[in-house]
Amino acid sequence: QTLPVLLFALAGAILAGELLQRLQSWRVFIRIEELFILVPILLNLKGNLEMNLAARFSTSANIGELDLRLTRRSLVLGNLALLQVQALLVSFVSGLLAFILGMASRKGVHHALQHPIYKPGMVPGTAAGGADVTEALRGGYFEALLVLCVSMLAAGFSSGICGSFMCSTVIMCRRFRVNPDNIATPLAAALGDLVTLVILGVLSSLFILFMGTIVSSLVFLALLGAIAANIVFVFRNAYVQELLTMGWGPLFAAMAISSATGVILETYVNRYPGFALLGQVMTAISGASGSIFVSRISTALHTGRREHYSFTAAMLIVVTYPILLAFFGFVWATGQADVSAGFFPAYAVATAIQLVLTMLVAHQGSLLLWKLDYDPDVYALPLFSAAMDVSGQLLLVAAYAFSGTKTLETAVDDSQAGEVAADGVVAVVEALRRRWTG
């Protein structure tokens, strides 16, 4: 049951990475830098919401709550409404943070585009004062509103599509006597990022055409109304009412933890060949495997059913490990990672450590949360996925360092980084220290 889903997650991670690579060269993402800053923040927060839904709904299926038609209907509608509230609020915070970070880092930088973007009805290349349309509105009310609207609409549409798909998948699994814990959460992770990126790219290109008009303001007001309407609906649903105020802490804690992943990626993506691709797939697939384990543990705890945790963890490692090794072989054979012969053993060891660490954190973390009276379906996955992203990147850096792989940049600015440390962990700590101390 898990092998096909993990292969699907692998394909989803590759496609999402390829799409992200293409999006960064789109004119709208170059013109409005905040949109590209928005991508990792939004994907992290929204992905956690959808994995929480998948885990929560799988538990409901396994304890029999979906067997009755009326209960099933209330659970589906209530969870979809709750997901909309969470997605719209989280995307609002993501968009606001992206705009603030973009303004802080802009410092008057201008981009020269061969084909500027125009608003319908305007003379190409000019605004009322003779300046470029989007350039004249940079950093102001209309740009902030564009980022917020695109973020919230992308999250809302994506959550509606992915949430409906996940609910249908869990119900079908229950009907055909397949354990949804083995399927739902990896599918949520793989499908959510891809759908969100597609919608984000399309909406960004559409909304910039109306930048400076009342359109964004009207859309934003409609989105606020949608949040209020869904909150009312959730409060009237007894099955999900209490979930409205739960789980916000882990979501934003996960966002803070994930900032370390961004520092690691920024530090090493242009230094080691193939780091971005290998790092993304390594963390995505190990995280998908770990999310299955978390979901199974949570179901066992809720139902009081005995689960052979060691056997389950071992089987997940046995299924996942060959996938990651085979993917490395594909990357190496196609020339996407020009690494030394000694890198493969280092990569194999790093991958094995990551998978073992993933299962240990999933097991012990879920049991600890349950002991502290926190539902693992709500609290475990955000913290777990963020922590595993960081550990995966660190282990990959260590693999490159210890294998003696030549860096893409042989010289590093002494005032910024000094000499590249042999120990990947020490190098990352040093990068973090420089980031926060200036």
Secondary structure in CASP SS format (residue, H / E / C, confidence):
PFRMAT SS
TARGET T0000
AUTHOR 0000-0000-0000
METHOD secondary structure of the structure
MODEL  1
Q C 1.00
T H 1.00
L H 1.00
P H 1.00
V H 1.00
L H 1.00
L H 1.00
F H 1.00
A H 1.00
L H 1.00
A H 1.00
G H 1.00
A H 1.00
I H 1.00
L H 1.00
A H 1.00
G H 1.00
E H 1.00
L H 1.00
L H 1.00
Q H 1.00
R H 1.00
L H 1.00
Q C 1.00
S C 1.00
W C 1.00
R H 1.00
V H 1.00
F H 1.00
I H 1.00
R H 1.00
I C 1.00
E H 1.00
E H 1.00
L H 1.00
F H 1.00
I H 1.00
L H 1.00
V H 1.00
P H 1.00
I H 1.00
L H 1.00
L H 1.00
N H 1.00
L H 1.00
K H 1.00
G H 1.00
N H 1.00
L H 1.00
E H 1.00
M H 1.00
N H 1.00
L H 1.00
A H 1.00
A H 1.00
R H 1.00
F H 1.00
S H 1.00
T H 1.00
S H 1.00
A H 1.00
N H 1.00
I C 1.00
G C 1.00
E C 1.00
L C 1.00
D C 1.00
L C 1.00
R H 1.00
L H 1.00
T H 1.00
R H 1.00
R H 1.00
S H 1.00
L H 1.00
V H 1.00
L H 1.00
G H 1.00
N H 1.00
L H 1.00
A H 1.00
L H 1.00
L H 1.00
Q H 1.00
V H 1.00
Q H 1.00
A H 1.00
L H 1.00
L H 1.00
V H 1.00
S H 1.00
F H 1.00
V H 1.00
S H 1.00
G H 1.00
L H 1.00
L H 1.00
A H 1.00
F H 1.00
I H 1.00
L H 1.00
G H 1.00
M H 1.00
A H 1.00
S H 1.00
R H 1.00
K C 1.00
G C 1.00
V C 1.00
H C 1.00
H C 1.00
A C 1.00
L C 1.00
Q C 1.00
H C 1.00
P C 1.00
I C 1.00
Y C 1.00
K C 1.00
P C 1.00
G C 1.00
M C 1.00
V C 1.00
P C 1.00
G C 1.00
T C 1.00
A C 1.00
A C 1.00
G C 1.00
G C 1.00
A C 1.00
D C 1.00
V H 1.00
T H 1.00
E H 1.00
A H 1.00
L C 1.00
R C 1.00
G C 1.00
G C 1.00
Y H 1.00
F H 1.00
E H 1.00
A H 1.00
L H 1.00
L H 1.00
V H 1.00
L H 1.00
C H 1.00
V H 1.00
S H 1.00
M H 1.00
L H 1.00
A H 1.00
A H 1.00
G H 1.00
F H 1.00
S H 1.00
S H 1.00
G H 1.00
I H 1.00
C H 1.00
G H 1.00
S H 1.00
F H 1.00
M H 1.00
C H 1.00
S H 1.00
T H 1.00
V H 1.00
I H 1.00
M H 1.00
C H 1.00
R H 1.00
R H 1.00
F C 1.00
R C 1.00
V C 1.00
N C 1.00
P H 1.00
D H 1.00
N H 1.00
I C 1.00
A H 1.00
T H 1.00
P H 1.00
L H 1.00
A H 1.00
A H 1.00
A H 1.00
L H 1.00
G H 1.00
D H 1.00
L H 1.00
V H 1.00
T H 1.00
L H 1.00
V H 1.00
I H 1.00
L H 1.00
G H 1.00
V H 1.00
L H 1.00
S H 1.00
S H 1.00
L H 1.00
F H 1.00
I H 1.00
L H 1.00
F H 1.00
M C 1.00
G C 1.00
T C 1.00
I C 1.00
V H 1.00
S H 1.00
S H 1.00
L H 1.00
V H 1.00
F H 1.00
L H 1.00
A H 1.00
L H 1.00
L H 1.00
G H 1.00
A H 1.00
I H 1.00
A H 1.00
A H 1.00
N H 1.00
I H 1.00
V H 1.00
F H 1.00
V H 1.00
F H 1.00
R C 1.00
N C 1.00
A C 1.00
Y C 1.00
V C 1.00
Q H 1.00
E H 1.00
L H 1.00
L H 1.00
T H 1.00
M C 1.00
G C 1.00
W H 1.00
G H 1.00
P H 1.00
L H 1.00
F H 1.00
A H 1.00
A H 1.00
M H 1.00
A H 1.00
I H 1.00
S H 1.00
S H 1.00
A H 1.00
T H 1.00
G H 1.00
V H 1.00
I H 1.00
L H 1.00
E H 1.00
T H 1.00
Y H 1.00
V C 1.00
N C 1.00
R C 1.00
Y C 1.00
P C 1.00
G C 1.00
F H 1.00
A H 1.00
L H 1.00
L H 1.00
G H 1.00
Q H 1.00
V H 1.00
M H 1.00
T H 1.00
A H 1.00
I H 1.00
S H 1.00
G H 1.00
A H 1.00
S H 1.00
G H 1.00
S H 1.00
I H 1.00
F H 1.00
V H 1.00
S H 1.00
R H 1.00
I H 1.00
S H 1.00
T H 1.00
A H 1.00
L H 1.00
H H 1.00
T H 1.00
G C 1.00
R C 1.00
R C 1.00
E C 1.00
H C 1.00
Y H 1.00
S H 1.00
F H 1.00
T H 1.00
A H 1.00
A H 1.00
M H 1.00
L H 1.00
I H 1.00
V H 1.00
V H 1.00
T H 1.00
Y H 1.00
P H 1.00
I H 1.00
L H 1.00
L H 1.00
A H 1.00
F H 1.00
F H 1.00
G H 1.00
F H 1.00
V H 1.00
W H 1.00
A H 1.00
T C 1.00
G C 1.00
Q C 1.00
A C 1.00
D C 1.00
V C 1.00
S C 1.00
A C 1.00
G C 1.00
F H 1.00
F H 1.00
P H 1.00
A H 1.00
Y H 1.00
A H 1.00
V H 1.00
A H 1.00
T H 1.00
A H 1.00
I H 1.00
Q H 1.00
L H 1.00
V H 1.00
L H 1.00
T H 1.00
M H 1.00
L H 1.00
V H 1.00
A H 1.00
H H 1.00
Q H 1.00
G H 1.00
S H 1.00
L H 1.00
L H 1.00
L H 1.00
W H 1.00
K H 1.00
L C 1.00
D C 1.00
Y C 1.00
D C 1.00
P H 1.00
D H 1.00
V H 1.00
Y H 1.00
A H 1.00
L H 1.00
P H 1.00
L H 1.00
F H 1.00
S H 1.00
A H 1.00
A H 1.00
M H 1.00
D H 1.00
V H 1.00
S H 1.00
G H 1.00
Q H 1.00
L H 1.00
L H 1.00
L H 1.00
V H 1.00
A H 1.00
A H 1.00
Y H 1.00
A H 1.00
F H 1.00
S H 1.00
G C 1.00
T C 1.00
K C 1.00
T C 1.00
L C 1.00
E C 1.00
T C 1.00
A C 1.00
V C 1.00
D C 1.00
D C 1.00
S C 1.00
Q C 1.00
A C 1.00
G C 1.00
E C 1.00
V C 1.00
A C 1.00
A C 1.00
D C 1.00
G H 1.00
V H 1.00
V H 1.00
A H 1.00
V H 1.00
V H 1.00
E H 1.00
A H 1.00
L H 1.00
R H 1.00
R H 1.00
R H 1.00
W H 1.00
T H 1.00
G C 1.00
END
